[in-house]
Amino acid sequence: MIEHEFLDWLRQRLPKSDSSSTDDYQLQDDAARMHLAGDAIVTSDLLCEGVHFELKQMSAHQIGRKALAVNLSDLAAMAASPTAAVVSLLLSPSTDLNWAKDCYEGLLSLADQYGLQIVGGDTNRWSSGIVISVTAIGQSGTGGILSRSQAQVGDQIVVTGSLGGSLQGHHFRFTPRVHEAIELMEQFTLHSGMDISDGLTLDLSRLCEASKLGAELWLDQIPISAAAQAASEHSMKTPLEHALGDGEDFELLLTLPADEAARLTKLQPLEIPITPIGQIVAEQGLWTRAADGSKTAIAPRGYIH
């Protein structure tokens, strides 16, 4: 049975904890025990073959890494520090043990990077494609917790990195902005935030909906990636359209007071650029403003699950 052999391999492969919060027993007992110093932040996401990945396009290592990375990006969206994760693999009849091991190696490469422990999970088989589900647990930092619902009128909207064209390869090798979110939360007055997973305009509309406000975008300020430029050459879309709606950028989308935004963009404290792209307004919806002061509504676009 693959499950028995796979669990034997996992017990040897997973690092042992130096603390009393988790230990090797999590793979022997029915559940894991954890002690957290702050508020627990919990997120869960799953990747399905044929929807989120194709075996011909992504290696097992890449799929495993991405499965954890999307959860770490959700923790980053709330400025939470990763602590542990539970991983479940649902394998197809033809999946062999080496594929499962390679998938886990991709996941563990990222777990090691962020000091996160795998404390449990499950493996099983069914008659369809591969599914990998990860539940990640983090804890709040000294800077507090970010939320989508606390934006304020007059806040400026900023993003990290550049946007668009993720399917050119960024979507399976992106860096979750965990450290960046925690650093910004500790050094600046952030009012609200989230990660850009489904597309800039779609995710911004969700932040505005949660805050019961609207947003005015400065389209000429949107940081467009080189991948979006390349994608536009054969997609019948402009680079800007890719940046506004492609999704899977996994950058941070933040709002903060205008004076703090000015300080942030002047200091540029991260290794990646931070760009102001708009402001929060009282009227709900997404808008652009022309030179004559007139407003035009923008329809949110992106990947809807």
Sequence and secondary structure as in RCSB ss.txt:
>XXXX:A:sequence
MIEHEFLDWLRQRLPKSDSSSTDDYQLQDDAARMHLAGDAIVTSDLLCEGVHFELKQMSAHQIGRKALAVNLSDL
AAMAASPTAAVVSLLLSPSTDLNWAKDCYEGLLSLADQYGLQIVGGDTNRWSSGIVISVTAIGQSGTGGILSRSQ
AQVGDQIVVTGSLGGSLQGHHFRFTPRVHEAIELMEQFTLHSGMDISDGLTLDLSRLCEASKLGAELWLDQIPIS
AAAQAASEHSMKTPLEHALGDGEDFELLLTLPADEAARLTKLQPLEIPITPIGQIVAEQGLWTRAADGSKTAIAP
RGYIH
>XXXX:A:secstr
 HHHHHHHHHHHHS   SSSSS GGGGTSSS     SS EEEEEEEEEBTTTB TTTS HHHHHHHHHHHHHHHH
HHTTEEEEEEEEEEEE TT  HHHHHHHHHHHHHHHHHTT EEEEEEEEE SS  EEEEEEEEEEBTTB   GGG
  TT EEEEES BS GGGTGGGT    HHHHHHHHHHS   EEEE SS HHHHHHHHHHHHT EEEE GGG  B 
HHHHHHHHHHSS HHHHHHH      EEEEE HHHHHHHHHH  SSS EEEEEEEESSSEEEEE TTS EEE   
 S   
